[in-house]
Amino acid sequence: MATLLEAFGPNLEFARELAPLTSYRTGGRAKYFYSCRSGSEVTRAIESARRLRIPYFVLGGGTNLLVSDEGYDGLVIKVDVVGLRVIDGETIEVGAGEDLMALVDFATANSLTGMEFAAGIWGSVGGAIYGNAGAFGGEIGSVIESIRLVDHDGTIKTVGPDYCKFAYRDSYLKVTHEVVVDARIKLTKGDQTAIAAKVKDILSQRDGKHPNDGLSAGCFFKNIPDVREKYGKLPAGRLLEDIGAKQLTVGGARVFERHANIIVNSGTATSRDIRTLADILKARVKEKFGIELQEEVQQLGKFD
Ligand SMILES: Cc1cc2nc3c(=O)[nH]c(=O)nc-3n(C[C@H](O)[C@H](O)[C@H](O)COP(=O)(O)OP(=O)(O)OC[C@H]3O[C@@H](n4cnc5c(N)ncnc54)[C@H](O)[C@@H]3O)c2cc1C
């Protein structure tokens, strides 16, 4: 214990509940928990975890995450680096811990266009970069100018978008597990009224399709690449609709009545309920269409 506190300092927390930090509101506790407000705190956390051989996991807004009911037997590093500023008229520097929606609002307030697609996407900027979050034909990878990362040795480095190999809901960070500290977002000057109208339109299109007040993690499965489809993707929701997903429940987990690719916690679900329902959906789609759905939602901890 003394070694741990020497390494991390007094801000290290023990047995921290993770459910309130996720949009599903399910799952157990993290053995250790450390909130970082700067790149140097992220460096300290990673160096200390490696030196003490403690496994670690990086947490953003917890909106694309299913945490095991047994919790996580390691260190959760929560990235709470905040800050938003325009640095040269058309570029925004943003902390990885900022809400993506705060970035959309800030871009609008500064008459900068290019972020509207992200209106209504939950979570942090860091989490969005990790998973190349997107909607309405846009994705965050296409507006990145540069990113500051902390690598496995605790070294801070700046990389460009090519390094991240952005693809559909994917980036190279899923391989390296480096931590995003902040990013520069390249936008263009536009008409503020038009930008605000586009944001409003996207928010109203999302309204009803997403359980905005409910407990979910957005789409559970990735769409399937298909050049014949709009945006080049066959919506997983269409396959799920076809297998009667909307009628399915497991314990407190159910499929959202207006979108078959969203699993919601009705209020009493465990992570196990959600995982079991997801497994049933996968198996039925595989049986009927021969397609293996891939999870968009990330998992933390044991599920066997
Ligand atoms: C109602 C609702 C609607 C949604 N709609 C969409 C949508 O339209 N499009 C879409 O793409 N997603 C959508 N999502 C899913 C989710 O909002 C995004 O995937 C979001 O980008 C996740 O960010 P987060 O900070 O919550 O990540 P978390 O859930 O905290 O983490 C997800 C992954 O990112 C990693 N990560 C988090 N922060 C960092 C960091 N700083 N550095 C490195 N890795 C990090 C974590 O290790 C984890 O593997 C929706 C979710 C909800 C609840």
The ligand as an SDF file (V2000), in Angstrom:
LIG
                    3D

 53 58  0  0  0  0  0  0  0  0999 V2000
  -27.1120    7.4090  -26.7130 C   0  0  0  0  0  0  0  0  0  0  0  0
  -25.7920    7.1010  -27.3670 C   0  0  0  0  0  0  0  0  0  0  0  0
  -25.6130    7.3850  -28.7170 C   0  0  0  0  0  0  0  0  0  0  0  0
  -24.3890    7.1000  -29.3460 C   0  0  0  0  0  0  0  0  0  0  0  0
  -24.2560    7.3980  -30.6780 N   0  0  0  0  0  0  0  0  0  0  0  0
  -23.0730    7.1500  -31.2980 C   0  0  0  0  0  0  0  0  0  0  0  0
  -22.8880    7.4940  -32.6860 C   0  0  0  0  0  0  0  0  0  0  0  0
  -23.7720    8.0180  -33.3540 O   0  0  0  0  0  0  0  0  0  0  0  0
  -21.6780    7.2340  -33.2510 N   0  0  0  0  0  0  0  0  0  0  0  0
  -20.6460    6.6600  -32.5520 C   0  0  0  0  0  0  0  0  0  0  0  0
  -19.5620    6.4770  -33.1300 O   0  0  0  0  0  0  0  0  0  0  0  0
  -20.8030    6.3120  -31.2460 N   0  0  0  0  0  0  0  0  0  0  0  0
  -21.9780    6.5380  -30.6110 C   0  0  0  0  0  0  0  0  0  0  0  0
  -22.1410    6.1920  -29.2900 N   0  0  0  0  0  0  0  0  0  0  0  0
  -21.0800    5.4560  -28.5900 C   0  0  0  0  0  0  0  0  0  0  0  0
  -20.1190    6.3830  -27.8130 C   0  0  0  0  0  0  0  0  0  0  0  0
  -20.7430    7.5810  -27.5090 O   0  0  0  0  0  0  0  0  0  0  0  0
  -18.8470    6.6640  -28.6080 C   0  0  0  0  0  0  0  0  0  0  0  0
  -18.2310    5.4710  -28.9930 O   0  0  0  0  0  0  0  0  0  0  0  0
  -17.8630    7.5380  -27.8190 C   0  0  0  0  0  0  0  0  0  0  0  0
  -16.8910    8.0290  -28.7080 O   0  0  0  0  0  0  0  0  0  0  0  0
  -17.1790    6.7850  -26.6810 C   0  0  0  0  0  0  0  0  0  0  0  0
  -16.4050    7.7220  -25.9470 O   0  0  0  0  0  0  0  0  0  0  0  0
  -16.1610    7.5510  -24.3820 P   0  0  0  0  0  0  0  0  0  0  0  0
  -15.3050    8.6720  -23.9340 O   0  0  0  0  0  0  0  0  0  0  0  0
  -17.4370    7.3930  -23.6570 O   0  0  0  0  0  0  0  0  0  0  0  0
  -15.3280    6.1940  -24.3550 O   0  0  0  0  0  0  0  0  0  0  0  0
  -15.3430    5.0710  -23.2200 P   0  0  0  0  0  0  0  0  0  0  0  0
  -16.6500    4.3530  -23.2590 O   0  0  0  0  0  0  0  0  0  0  0  0
  -14.8950    5.6290  -21.9330 O   0  0  0  0  0  0  0  0  0  0  0  0
  -14.2020    4.1010  -23.7720 O   0  0  0  0  0  0  0  0  0  0  0  0
  -14.3670    3.4630  -25.0220 C   0  0  0  0  0  0  0  0  0  0  0  0
  -12.9750    3.0120  -25.4840 C   0  0  0  0  0  0  0  0  0  0  0  0
  -12.1730    4.1750  -25.7180 O   0  0  0  0  0  0  0  0  0  0  0  0
  -10.9630    4.1020  -24.9760 C   0  0  0  0  0  0  0  0  0  0  0  0
  -10.6160    5.4660  -24.5450 N   0  0  0  0  0  0  0  0  0  0  0  0
  -11.3920    6.3360  -23.8600 C   0  0  0  0  0  0  0  0  0  0  0  0
  -10.7380    7.5040  -23.6650 N   0  0  0  0  0  0  0  0  0  0  0  0
   -9.4960    7.3480  -24.2180 C   0  0  0  0  0  0  0  0  0  0  0  0
   -8.3450    8.1890  -24.3160 C   0  0  0  0  0  0  0  0  0  0  0  0
   -8.3070    9.4310  -23.8070 N   0  0  0  0  0  0  0  0  0  0  0  0
   -7.2360    7.6850  -24.9490 N   0  0  0  0  0  0  0  0  0  0  0  0
   -7.2360    6.4260  -25.4660 C   0  0  0  0  0  0  0  0  0  0  0  0
   -8.3150    5.5920  -25.4000 N   0  0  0  0  0  0  0  0  0  0  0  0
   -9.4280    6.0490  -24.7870 C   0  0  0  0  0  0  0  0  0  0  0  0
  -11.2660    3.1830  -23.7970 C   0  0  0  0  0  0  0  0  0  0  0  0
  -10.0810    2.5550  -23.3160 O   0  0  0  0  0  0  0  0  0  0  0  0
  -12.2470    2.1890  -24.4010 C   0  0  0  0  0  0  0  0  0  0  0  0
  -11.5680    1.1150  -25.0090 O   0  0  0  0  0  0  0  0  0  0  0  0
  -23.3430    6.5060  -28.6150 C   0  0  0  0  0  0  0  0  0  0  0  0
  -23.5020    6.2340  -27.2510 C   0  0  0  0  0  0  0  0  0  0  0  0
  -24.7140    6.5400  -26.6350 C   0  0  0  0  0  0  0  0  0  0  0  0
  -24.8770    6.2310  -25.1760 C   0  0  0  0  0  0  0  0  0  0  0  0
  1  2  1  0
  2  3  1  0
  2 52  2  0
  3  4  2  0
  4  5  1  0
  4 50  1  0
  5  6  2  0
  6  7  1  0
  6 13  1  0
  7  8  2  0
  7  9  1  0
  9 10  1  0
 10 11  2  0
 10 12  1  0
 12 13  2  0
 13 14  1  0
 14 15  1  0
 14 50  1  0
 15 16  1  0
 16 17  1  0
 16 18  1  0
 18 19  1  0
 18 20  1  0
 20 21  1  0
 20 22  1  0
 22 23  1  0
 23 24  1  0
 24 25  2  0
 24 26  1  0
 24 27  1  0
 27 28  1  0
 28 29  2  0
 28 30  1  0
 28 31  1  0
 31 32  1  0
 32 33  1  0
 33 34  1  0
 33 48  1  0
 34 35  1  0
 35 36  1  0
 35 46  1  0
 36 37  1  0
 36 45  1  0
 37 38  2  0
 38 39  1  0
 39 40  1  0
 39 45  2  0
 40 41  1  0
 40 42  2  0
 42 43  1  0
 43 44  2  0
 44 45  1  0
 46 47  1  0
 46 48  1  0
 48 49  1  0
 50 51  2  0
 51 52  1  0
 52 53  1  0
M  END
$$$$
